[in-house]
């Protein structure tokens, strides 16, 4: 097998990926060419303002093909169909034929994400007999428990839930925070995400874990206030969403935010203080350069 990496622009990246798959490529995946740089532009949206284009200004398309696949011809044909220039070939290399299922599974082993909670994929056994377990496999939606921001939120829930509180997980992805909250003793839990695939994934994961939870698109967000609202997104959308998130926090309720780099903490705190000074956010904990902010409405 061979892997090709090409540099595509925002307009053509997704179409080229689809056409290369149609031409016989084994896989095609997109990543931000400017990730981890000052030009990085995370994709996000908010209720009523979802992004129309799900692509970065510059994307790297990684294409895996069988030996003998005429990648050059397939790419030129795809570019003619899309009416774009042939992208720059960044890299081309042989890929050893391997048991990709086993390799993928090896990357996702049971993770101890909080004092009481483990995230365990379906192919693994719980490492502790009496552990609280969330069964979760990697999929199309964000959230497997491996990222520091997810662990920070789960640790806050483990430390602060007293039992029976209703929880809103805003930007739920796979539903890991909502499901984790339920396992840790929360009462009714709800999740919201702008991505229909994430909502479906969260519903499936809740069913597989035997917990009752409601997951919705933003248009169906419950019009009520919750004792606990948690949002693990990114700093910029969190600032934009300040009025909406604050509006869902009940009197004496708590707001928990993550997806924030340490250098972004002060500006997020300032944005929420300006929107509602009765709910002061503070740094709760940091991990690997990421922070969790939390506060309780006075």
MITOR-592947 format. One record per residue (C-alpha): x, y, z; residue in three letters. Coordinates in nm, 2 decimals, decimal comma. Example, Ala and Ser with C-alpha at 12.3 -4.5 7.8 and 13.67 -1.06 7.14 Angstrom:
// MITOR-592947
LUMRO     px     py     pz  aa
LUMRO   1,23  -0,45   0,78 Ala
LUMRO   1,37  -0,11   0,71 Ser
END
This chain:
// MITOR-592947
LUMRO     px     py     pz  aa
LUMRO   0,00   0,00   0,00 Unk
LUMRO   0,10   0,36  -0,05 Unk
LUMRO   0,01   0,68   0,13 Unk
LUMRO  -0,01   1,02  -0,04 Unk
LUMRO  -0,04   1,36   0,13 Unk
LUMRO  -0,16   1,65  -0,08 Unk
LUMRO  -0,23   2,01   0,01 Unk
LUMRO  -0,58   2,13  -0,08 Unk
LUMRO  -0,77   2,46  -0,03 Unk
LUMRO  -1,10   2,51   0,15 Unk
LUMRO  -1,31   2,49  -0,17 Unk
LUMRO  -1,18   2,17  -0,31 Unk
LUMRO  -1,06   1,95  -0,01 Unk
LUMRO  -1,38   1,77   0,07 Unk
LUMRO  -1,48   1,71  -0,29 Unk
LUMRO  -1,14   1,58  -0,39 Unk
LUMRO  -1,15   1,34  -0,09 Unk
LUMRO  -1,48   1,20  -0,20 Unk
LUMRO  -1,38   1,17  -0,57 Unk
LUMRO  -1,06   0,99  -0,48 Unk
LUMRO  -1,26   0,74  -0,27 Unk
LUMRO  -1,50   0,69  -0,56 Unk
LUMRO  -1,19   0,63  -0,78 Unk
LUMRO  -1,08   0,34  -0,56 Unk
LUMRO  -0,87   0,48  -0,28 Unk
LUMRO  -0,89   0,28   0,04 Unk
LUMRO  -0,92   0,59   0,26 Unk
LUMRO  -0,90   0,97   0,25 Unk
LUMRO  -0,88   1,19   0,56 Unk
LUMRO  -0,85   1,56   0,62 Unk
LUMRO  -0,65   1,75   0,87 Unk
LUMRO  -0,57   2,12   0,93 Unk
LUMRO  -0,25   2,21   0,75 Unk
LUMRO  -0,20   2,49   1,00 Unk
LUMRO  -0,27   2,29   1,31 Unk
LUMRO  -0,07   2,40   1,62 Unk
LUMRO   0,04   2,72   1,45 Unk
LUMRO  -0,07   3,08   1,48 Unk
LUMRO  -0,28   3,03   1,16 Unk
LUMRO  -0,48   2,75   1,31 Unk
LUMRO  -0,86   2,81   1,26 Unk
LUMRO  -1,07   2,56   1,46 Unk
LUMRO  -1,41   2,48   1,31 Unk
LUMRO  -1,70   2,57   1,54 Unk
LUMRO  -2,04   2,71   1,54 Unk
LUMRO  -2,32   2,82   1,77 Unk
LUMRO  -2,70   2,79   1,76 Unk
LUMRO  -2,83   2,96   1,45 Unk
LUMRO  -2,47   3,03   1,32 Unk
LUMRO  -2,34   2,69   1,23 Unk
LUMRO  -2,05   2,70   0,98 Unk
LUMRO  -2,16   2,65   0,62 Unk
LUMRO  -1,82   2,52   0,52 Unk
LUMRO  -1,68   2,23   0,72 Unk
LUMRO  -1,32   2,28   0,60 Unk
LUMRO  -1,00   2,46   0,69 Unk
LUMRO  -0,84   2,73   0,46 Unk
LUMRO  -0,56   2,48   0,39 Unk
LUMRO  -0,61   2,11   0,44 Unk
LUMRO  -0,38   1,81   0,41 Unk
LUMRO  -0,56   1,52   0,25 Unk
LUMRO  -0,40   1,18   0,34 Unk
LUMRO  -0,49   0,91   0,09 Unk
LUMRO  -0,42   0,54   0,13 Unk
LUMRO  -0,42   0,33  -0,18 Unk
LUMRO  -0,35  -0,03  -0,29 Unk
LUMRO  -0,02  -0,10  -0,48 Unk
LUMRO  -0,07  -0,03  -0,85 Unk
LUMRO  -0,33   0,24  -0,80 Unk
LUMRO  -0,27   0,52  -1,05 Unk
LUMRO  -0,29   0,81  -0,80 Unk
LUMRO  -0,17   1,07  -1,04 Unk
LUMRO  -0,44   0,99  -1,30 Unk
LUMRO  -0,71   0,97  -1,03 Unk
LUMRO  -0,61   1,30  -0,88 Unk
LUMRO  -0,60   1,48  -1,22 Unk
LUMRO  -0,95   1,34  -1,31 Unk
LUMRO  -1,08   1,45  -0,97 Unk
LUMRO  -0,93   1,80  -1,02 Unk
LUMRO  -1,10   1,83  -1,36 Unk
LUMRO  -1,43   1,74  -1,21 Unk
LUMRO  -1,39   1,99  -0,93 Unk
LUMRO  -1,24   2,25  -1,17 Unk
LUMRO  -0,93   2,32  -0,95 Unk
LUMRO  -0,56   2,31  -1,00 Unk
LUMRO  -0,38   1,99  -0,91 Unk
LUMRO  -0,27   2,02  -0,55 Unk
LUMRO   0,09   2,00  -0,43 Unk
LUMRO   0,21   1,65  -0,34 Unk
LUMRO   0,37   1,69   0,00 Unk
LUMRO   0,46   1,33   0,06 Unk
LUMRO   0,44   0,98  -0,08 Unk
LUMRO   0,55   0,67   0,10 Unk
LUMRO   0,51   0,29   0,12 Unk
LUMRO   0,29   0,17   0,40 Unk
LUMRO   0,34  -0,18   0,54 Unk
LUMRO   0,04  -0,40   0,52 Unk
LUMRO  -0,07  -0,46   0,88 Unk
LUMRO  -0,37  -0,56   1,09 Unk
LUMRO  -0,52  -0,21   1,11 Unk
LUMRO  -0,81  -0,32   1,33 Unk
LUMRO  -0,57  -0,45   1,60 Unk
LUMRO  -0,34  -0,15   1,57 Unk
LUMRO  -0,64   0,09   1,61 Unk
LUMRO  -0,77  -0,11   1,91 Unk
LUMRO  -0,42  -0,10   2,07 Unk
LUMRO  -0,43   0,28   2,06 Unk
LUMRO  -0,75   0,29   2,27 Unk
LUMRO  -0,71   0,10   2,59 Unk
LUMRO  -0,90   0,15   2,92 Unk
LUMRO  -0,83   0,50   3,05 Unk
LUMRO  -0,86   0,60   3,42 Unk
LUMRO  -1,01   0,94   3,37 Unk
LUMRO  -1,12   1,04   3,72 Unk
LUMRO  -1,09   0,88   4,07 Unk
LUMRO  -1,40   0,67   4,02 Unk
LUMRO  -1,44   0,65   3,64 Unk
LUMRO  -1,29   0,45   3,36 Unk
LUMRO  -1,34   0,48   2,99 Unk
LUMRO  -1,33   0,13   2,84 Unk
LUMRO  -1,36   0,04   2,47 Unk
LUMRO  -1,59  -0,25   2,38 Unk
LUMRO  -1,29  -0,49   2,31 Unk
LUMRO  -1,14  -0,45   2,66 Unk
LUMRO  -1,23  -0,57   3,00 Unk
LUMRO  -1,27  -0,33   3,29 Unk
LUMRO  -0,93  -0,32   3,48 Unk
LUMRO  -1,10  -0,30   3,82 Unk
LUMRO  -1,40  -0,51   3,93 Unk
LUMRO  -1,59  -0,24   4,11 Unk
LUMRO  -1,49   0,05   3,88 Unk
LUMRO  -1,75   0,29   3,73 Unk
LUMRO  -1,72   0,22   3,36 Unk
LUMRO  -1,83   0,42   3,05 Unk
LUMRO  -1,81   0,19   2,74 Unk
LUMRO  -1,70   0,40   2,45 Unk
LUMRO  -1,53   0,33   2,12 Unk
LUMRO  -1,36   0,59   1,89 Unk
LUMRO  -1,60   0,72   1,62 Unk
LUMRO  -1,70   1,02   1,42 Unk
LUMRO  -1,77   1,25   1,71 Unk
LUMRO  -1,52   1,41   1,94 Unk
LUMRO  -1,47   1,26   2,29 Unk
LUMRO  -1,30   0,94   2,38 Unk
LUMRO  -1,16   1,04   2,72 Unk
LUMRO  -0,80   1,07   2,60 Unk
LUMRO  -0,78   1,45   2,58 Unk
LUMRO  -0,69   1,65   2,89 Unk
LUMRO  -1,00   1,87   2,85 Unk
LUMRO  -1,23   1,57   2,87 Unk
LUMRO  -1,04   1,44   3,18 Unk
LUMRO  -1,06   1,78   3,34 Unk
LUMRO  -1,44   1,80   3,31 Unk
LUMRO  -1,49   1,44   3,43 Unk
LUMRO  -1,27   1,51   3,73 Unk
LUMRO  -1,47   1,82   3,82 Unk
LUMRO  -1,79   1,61   3,79 Unk
LUMRO  -1,64   1,33   4,00 Unk
LUMRO  -1,53   1,58   4,27 Unk
LUMRO  -1,85   1,80   4,28 Unk
LUMRO  -2,16   1,60   4,19 Unk
LUMRO  -2,34   1,51   4,51 Unk
LUMRO  -2,61   1,30   4,35 Unk
LUMRO  -2,94   1,38   4,17 Unk
LUMRO  -2,83   1,71   4,00 Unk
LUMRO  -2,96   1,77   3,65 Unk
LUMRO  -2,67   1,82   3,41 Unk
LUMRO  -2,65   1,99   3,07 Unk
LUMRO  -2,36   1,89   2,84 Unk
LUMRO  -2,33   2,17   2,58 Unk
LUMRO  -2,13   2,06   2,28 Unk
LUMRO  -2,17   1,69   2,38 Unk
LUMRO  -1,98   1,52   2,10 Unk
LUMRO  -2,00   1,15   2,19 Unk
LUMRO  -2,19   1,22   2,50 Unk
LUMRO  -1,91   1,12   2,72 Unk
LUMRO  -1,96   1,40   2,98 Unk
LUMRO  -2,33   1,35   3,01 Unk
LUMRO  -2,29   0,97   3,03 Unk
LUMRO  -2,00   1,01   3,28 Unk
LUMRO  -2,22   1,25   3,49 Unk
LUMRO  -2,50   0,99   3,50 Unk
LUMRO  -2,26   0,72   3,61 Unk
LUMRO  -2,13   0,95   3,88 Unk
LUMRO  -2,48   1,00   4,02 Unk
LUMRO  -2,64   1,29   3,83 Unk
LUMRO  -3,01   1,30   3,79 Unk
LUMRO  -3,15   1,39   3,45 Unk
LUMRO  -2,89   1,46   3,19 Unk
LUMRO  -2,92   1,64   2,85 Unk
LUMRO  -2,67   1,70   2,57 Unk
LUMRO  -2,66   1,95   2,29 Unk
LUMRO  -2,45   1,95   1,97 Unk
LUMRO  -2,46   2,13   1,63 Unk
LUMRO  -2,35   1,81   1,46 Unk
LUMRO  -2,63   1,56   1,38 Unk
LUMRO  -2,38   1,27   1,37 Unk
LUMRO  -2,26   1,37   1,72 Unk
LUMRO  -2,62   1,36   1,85 Unk
LUMRO  -2,68   1,02   1,70 Unk
LUMRO  -2,35   0,89   1,84 Unk
LUMRO  -2,43   1,02   2,18 Unk
LUMRO  -2,77   0,86   2,18 Unk
LUMRO  -2,62   0,53   2,08 Unk
LUMRO  -2,35   0,55   2,34 Unk
LUMRO  -2,61   0,63   2,61 Unk
LUMRO  -2,81   0,32   2,51 Unk
LUMRO  -2,50   0,10   2,50 Unk
LUMRO  -2,41   0,22   2,86 Unk
LUMRO  -2,76   0,16   2,99 Unk
LUMRO  -2,82   0,52   3,09 Unk
LUMRO  -3,11   0,75   3,03 Unk
LUMRO  -3,00   1,08   2,86 Unk
LUMRO  -3,15   1,32   2,61 Unk
LUMRO  -2,95   1,45   2,32 Unk
LUMRO  -3,06   1,73   2,09 Unk
LUMRO  -2,96   1,97   1,82 Unk
LUMRO  -2,95   2,34   1,94 Unk
LUMRO  -3,30   2,41   1,81 Unk
LUMRO  -3,44   2,16   2,06 Unk
LUMRO  -3,23   2,26   2,36 Unk
LUMRO  -3,44   2,24   2,68 Unk
LUMRO  -3,56   2,59   2,78 Unk
LUMRO  -3,47   2,55   3,14 Unk
LUMRO  -3,19   2,61   3,39 Unk
LUMRO  -2,97   2,33   3,52 Unk
LUMRO  -2,78   2,29   3,85 Unk
LUMRO  -2,47   2,20   3,64 Unk
LUMRO  -2,38   2,31   3,29 Unk
LUMRO  -2,06   2,18   3,14 Unk
LUMRO  -1,92   2,28   2,80 Unk
LUMRO  -1,59   2,14   2,66 Unk
LUMRO  -1,55   2,32   2,33 Unk
LUMRO  -1,29   2,59   2,24 Unk
LUMRO  -1,22   2,93   2,38 Unk
LUMRO  -1,36   3,14   2,09 Unk
LUMRO  -1,70   2,96   2,07 Unk
LUMRO  -1,72   2,96   2,45 Unk
LUMRO  -1,69   3,34   2,45 Unk
LUMRO  -1,96   3,37   2,18 Unk
LUMRO  -2,18   3,13   2,37 Unk
LUMRO  -2,15   3,31   2,71 Unk
LUMRO  -2,51   3,45   2,71 Unk
LUMRO  -2,66   3,11   2,61 Unk
LUMRO  -2,46   2,91   2,85 Unk
LUMRO  -2,51   3,15   3,14 Unk
LUMRO  -2,88   3,15   3,07 Unk
LUMRO  -2,90   2,78   3,13 Unk
LUMRO  -2,74   2,79   3,48 Unk
LUMRO  -2,98   2,77   3,77 Unk
LUMRO  -2,96   2,99   4,08 Unk
LUMRO  -2,67   2,86   4,29 Unk
LUMRO  -2,59   2,64   3,99 Unk
LUMRO  -2,24   2,57   3,85 Unk
LUMRO  -2,08   2,64   3,51 Unk
LUMRO  -1,78   2,43   3,40 Unk
LUMRO  -1,58   2,52   3,09 Unk
LUMRO  -1,29   2,35   2,92 Unk
LUMRO  -1,13   2,33   2,58 Unk
LUMRO  -0,93   2,64   2,69 Unk
LUMRO  -0,56   2,69   2,67 Unk
LUMRO  -0,39   2,84   2,97 Unk
LUMRO  -0,30   3,16   2,78 Unk
LUMRO  -0,67   3,20   2,69 Unk
LUMRO  -0,81   3,16   3,05 Unk
LUMRO  -0,81   3,53   3,15 Unk
LUMRO  -1,00   3,64   2,83 Unk
LUMRO  -1,26   3,37   2,88 Unk
LUMRO  -1,31   3,47   3,24 Unk
LUMRO  -1,34   3,83   3,15 Unk
LUMRO  -1,60   3,76   2,88 Unk
LUMRO  -1,82   3,57   3,13 Unk
LUMRO  -1,77   3,83   3,40 Unk
LUMRO  -1,89   4,10   3,15 Unk
LUMRO  -2,19   3,89   3,05 Unk
LUMRO  -2,29   3,80   3,41 Unk
LUMRO  -2,09   3,92   3,72 Unk
LUMRO  -2,31   3,70   3,95 Unk
LUMRO  -2,13   3,39   3,82 Unk
LUMRO  -1,76   3,44   3,87 Unk
LUMRO  -1,54   3,19   3,69 Unk
LUMRO  -1,20   3,08   3,84 Unk
LUMRO  -0,93   2,84   3,73 Unk
LUMRO  -1,02   2,50   3,88 Unk
LUMRO  -0,74   2,29   3,74 Unk
LUMRO  -0,48   2,27   3,46 Unk
LUMRO  -0,34   1,98   3,27 Unk
LUMRO  -0,09   1,97   2,99 Unk
LUMRO  -0,14   2,33   2,90 Unk
LUMRO  -0,52   2,31   2,91 Unk
LUMRO  -0,75   2,45   3,18 Unk
LUMRO  -1,09   2,39   3,33 Unk
LUMRO  -1,27   2,70   3,45 Unk
LUMRO  -1,56   2,67   3,70 Unk
LUMRO  -1,79   2,89   3,90 Unk
LUMRO  -2,11   2,89   4,10 Unk
LUMRO  -2,39   3,15   4,06 Unk
LUMRO  -2,40   3,37   4,37 Unk
END
